Amino acid sequence: MKFGERGRTTKQATPKELNKYNKMSTYTQILYQIVYSTKNREHTLDADNRKDLFKYIWGILKNKKCHLYQIGGVSDHLHIVTHLHPSIALASLIKDIKLASTEHIKAKNLFPAFAGWQDGYGAFTYSIKEKDRLIEYVKNQEEHHKTKTFKEEYIKLLKEHGIEFDEKYLL
């Protein structure tokens, strides 16, 4: 017997009874824009085979229960707009994407001059209200980079998100 309020005895709750109070789903809505470059920002991601690479990365995200909203990029970098499954750590996901996509690129010889991905990455969070604007931004990377370099774009993202950085690490 256990004592309840005011000294009255109460019966002990069964595991089934306790479980009904412990049920709660996990709900998240964290929209990420992930940005990373080829090693040394080399222009090796030829337009002809980018769609194959994007489809492969989409498969990785799908297997990890992440929702891909948009993927895009140009010859020296990628943008991924995604929602991460709550069980997935951002750093682990990016590591997995980089390793698996490098293997895929080499196995299929998609980009013969590709030497790998840069070590770091940028990951920026957005309100779900920004989703449509962000998707359009990533869709229009080719047009966007006719007037702006990756470095200029990346610095703008870092500043917009209030991230301190040392320019010497931006190549």
C-alpha positions, 0 to 999 in steps of 0.5 A: 500500500502507498499513502496518497493525499491526506494520509489515505491509502491508495493502490499502486498504479500498474505499469499500464496505468502509468504508461498512459500518462507517459505517452507523448509524441515528439513534435519538431519543425526545424527548417535547416538550410545546409550549405557546404562547398567542394574542397578548395571551392573547386568548380567540379560539380558539372551541371550535367550530373548534378541532378544525379547527385541531388537525387542520391542525397535525397535518398540519404535524407529519406532513409534517415527520415528527414524531409527534403524541401529543396536541394540545389547548387552550382559548380562549387557548392550545395544548398539543402533545405530540409527538416531533420527527424528528431533522432538525427544529429545535424553533424552526423547527417552532414558527415553521412551525406558527405561520405556517401555522396563522395563514394557515389560520385567516385563510383559513378565517375559523375565529376571526374575532377571532384576531390571531395567536400570541404571540411566544414559546413554552414547550417542555418535555421528558419521559421517554417514561414520562410519555407517557400522563399527559401525553396525559391532561393535554392532553386535559383542558385544558377541565376543568383551566382551570376552576380555573387560568389559563394564567399559573398553569399556565405558571408551574407548568410553568416551575418544574417544569422548573427554568426561570428566568423574569421574571414581567413577560414572562408578561403 
